[in-house]
Amino acid sequence: MSPYSQLKYQLFGQKNNYQTTPYTYFRPLMKNERLLLLILAAAMFTHIMDFMIMMPLSPSLMSIFDINAQEFSLLVSSYTITAGVTGFLAAFRIDRYDRKSMMLVMYLGFTLGTLACAIAPSYFFLLMARSVAGAFGGVLGALILSIVSDAIPLERRASALGIVMASFSVASVFGVPFGLFLASKFSWHAPFLFLGMLAALIFVLMFWFIPPLRAHLDTGNGIKKPMEILKNIFGQRSTRLGLTFAAVLTLGHFTIVPFIAAYMVGNVGFSNDELAYIYLVGGALTIFFSPWVGKMADKHGRLKIFTIFGSLVIIPIVIITNMPPTPLWAALIVAGIFFIFSNGRMVPSTTMETAIISPESRGSYMSIRSSVQQLTSGLASFVAGTIISEKASVFGPDAKALVNYGYVGLIAVFFSLVSLWLARKLQVAQGA
């Protein structure tokens, strides 16, 4: 037995150790699921941090490249635009290949794009590098969710996704502050160099420790033609509901999130330095909370846990978007509760969406879902921006108070309530 075969045997057990579903879909009975989940969580961490680190680097980049706010916004949007486009295009190819092979290709492209950012000598070069990183990174999230869904049975999937999705919080609490430290200590290139080197290490771990995952190909039901793929996803009521559910849930979240920081400074009375506490507290809480929510969803039912947290999150949404000048400790409690409840609905909702389509088409569906989320989050921010206006703040000449943020909160509440209604209509596909 070769070293690779021995490693694969240790990790996943005997070659023919399988369990079957009504669609004869084979899922290995894995010996070390946690190792797989940790590798995928690490990959998700690099993807999320790569996107998030750009925004706090805005002062440095605008000064170094002598660009205005609109030009800097292109650096941010170039990532999301290419991510949305490639996410849609990938739907036509992603289920044709072994999951591991696709993951290695996408992650290699993402790694090279990130390293290109690290050596960018000019604004235009950085813009192109961000587009490349987004083009490959935009598919990673969908692919990671598909791998987790393929490898982990539905009855334990929420717990697994809770571990992987905790990477979002780790990126906020540790990743971004560490990246900013590197930028201040060395240069703005340093965070991207760190991410690129970390991604290269994770790529090696993927190659050695993740075995081929091709069960979705072994069913014999794979859809090959583009029109068949589109018909399969958009022609079924269940998948249309799933995509609508994803869009509505995104609207209920991203209408308020982009403006929380500005509102806390201009309306509540935070200093710019104190803003970090919001993400530190919220992120730290969700790091430990995500796995717990996943376990609760597996134990008590995904719909039940989603309904609980999807209802509870309305309270902090209303408070945050209408908060008057408030002591720091009280505002942090409300913000922490908001992050906990928001995360509490995301873990079970994602699990439910992975189960509404059969495994052989899951990659295509999750890829299109990712594109829908990217586009919807942009739409949510745009709509909120048209409603909100600014006025002089009582907390300083440079601060701006937000007007009409409470109306944006009501929009978020509305979409959150609609998501509760849609969640009850989602159905589990056979073999999911």
PyMOL commands that set and color helices and strands:
alter all, ss='L'
color gray80, all
select helices_A, chain A and resi 3-12+33-52+55-64+69-90+94-96+99-118+123-151+154-185+189-209+215-218+226-234+237-254+257-268+275-300+302-312+314-320+328-354+359-387+405-423
alter helices_A, ss='H'
color red, helices_A
select strands_A, chain A and resi 18-19+27-28+389-392+400-403
alter strands_A, ss='S'
color yellow, strands_A
deselect
rebuild
show_as cartoon
